[in-house]
Amino acid sequence: MNLIHDIRKLGEDDVLDTRSILERVAGHEEETEDYSLRRVPATWRWSAWGALWSFSGILTAMAFPLTAGLLTMFYGGPATLIAFAMTLVYTWIGVFYFARKASDEGALEVLMSKQTFGFIGSAYQFIAYGFLGALYFALEGHVMASSLTEVTGWSTSLSAAVVCILFIPLSIFGMKFISLFQGVTIWLYLIGIGLVLYYIWSDANPSISALRAGPAWWLVNPSNAALNWVNILGAFGATSGVLGAIMILICTEQARFARRVERKKAAFLFAGIGMTACNILTPILGVYLFAATGGKVPDPGVSITKLLGGLGLALIILTQLRINVINVYFGTNALENFTSVVLKVSWSRVVYIVPFLLICYLLIVSPWLQKFGVIMTMLSVFLVNWANVMLGEFWLVRRRIGIPRWSEFRRGYLPSYNKIGLFAMWVPTIVGVIMGSGTFGPKIAALAVPVTGISAFFLPALISMLMSSDGVVREYFARAPVSTKSLNMTQICPVDGTTQHRSDFVLCPYHGNKFISSTACASERNCRTMCHKTATRV
């Protein structure tokens, strides 16, 4: 039997829910379902604009102006803004592709990664990704805690505890709540930013004013850093991953809910409006706020609160609510996938909320921001390489070999490890972390992200060229997926009793050659993936 031949015989409706349903048809269970372990069905999709609204909490995150302010302290305004412009171009391309793919398949990035790195191999990314969500929460939570301390006089540890506890009830709900919440609060955010700019331009507060910023505010450079390639790439190393590649990956969390018929529209909205807002407009705001303080206060949480008082605190709280419900959401989604793969359990995302927020609290009160530049560069190496390996194998490997463009995620059809993806991901990442540590000087550190990112993009193609076509295919499929067209459109799983679309089901020899749901397959502890061993090989 020719494996790739059998795979190519499958139609899209064998592996995807291709139904076109314009109205959501579901009950209360679907409203709290996160679909982190399976694809979003056609019955629980909404418009591309609706998906963008749920994504907008990320676009208004204080992490963007905060990062811009902090980097301006180190590298100067011109180098920082050039770095953000480079990040913008990178994310335009990556987000357009990933948002369209997510809407087409109804899958988030952690599901796509299961084929790129293998069902078990992807778990290493998931645990790091979950921890990354905690870092993002801590970065945003630090802004909120600083504002709370500025107004109340509380200690940082008390303010941080209040912030984390606040998010426990807000993090229980699923994407429907997030979409509604973001759609309503975006207008309050825009009004708040308008007030900030009005107060600055009116010179109402002499310590934060347009007079202090000056007409050439973008030239603010308190450290007198030179405008050269080392500083530009140094700033780019800090932004391209934690504010760039992360957007390529995380956009799938919301874009997967856009209807398939609107996948191109979703891609244009997420890339065009979304990336322009967060990777150039809000960083400009951050540099301007920093300049308006005379180059003294890089934290917008402090400067906005000093400028507007209680209203400023309210604006900061609003931005924190908007972004951190998403940070908790994607961090706990990643942890849910990790335990599903490693522990073979199907615990709800909600189980991880309290331990996740405890980790966030410890990060907020720790001195990790003192190593901000180095940490951001190392995280950027990891994120850029993750996104670039996936883009490289999607564009350069699958097309050359003829592997279908859709990403398989069902355990019964995936090998445990995809050596192509794992090698291409972790070798450049290890090298990049060493380069970015600063051990070999600022020039080597500045090259860490671009050099290893480019390597990660091309390595899947180079590795696959050293293998036979059949060998490459077997890194992506343990056996050919079996057509589900013989099943009803929605099917009840004989193992876990859940009702899913037929494309979610896997033919399982361990359960008497019955079709079972993908989650039942993933959580089966006793089968030892016997379906892989019994598959006919060439």
ABEGO torsion letter per residue (X at the ends): XBAAAAAAABBAAAABBABBBABBBBBAAAAABAGAABBBBAAABBBAAAAAAAAAAAAABAAAAAAAAAAAAAAEAAAAAAAAAAAAAAAAAAAAAAAAAAAAAGBBAAAAAAAAAEAAAAAAAAAAAAAAAAAAAAAAAAAAAAAAAAAAGBBAAAAAAAAAAAAAAAAABBAAAAAAAAAAAAAAAAAAAAAAAAAAAAGABAABBAAAAEABAAABBAAGBBBBAAAAAAAAAAAAAAAAAAAAAAAAAAAAABBAAAAAAAAAAAAAAAAAAAAAAAAAAAAAAAAAAGGABABAAAAAAAAAEAAAAAAAAAAAAAAAAAAAAAAAAAAAAAAAAAAGBBBBAAAAAAAAAAAAAAAAABAAAAAAAAAAAAAAAAAAAAAAAAAAAAAAAAAAAGBBABBBABAAABBABBAAAAAAAAAAAAAAAAAAAGAAEAAAAAAAAAAAAAAAAAAAAAAAAABBAAAAAAAABABBBBBAAABBABBBBAAAGBBBBAAABBBBAAAGGBBBBAAAAAABAAAGGAAAAABBBX
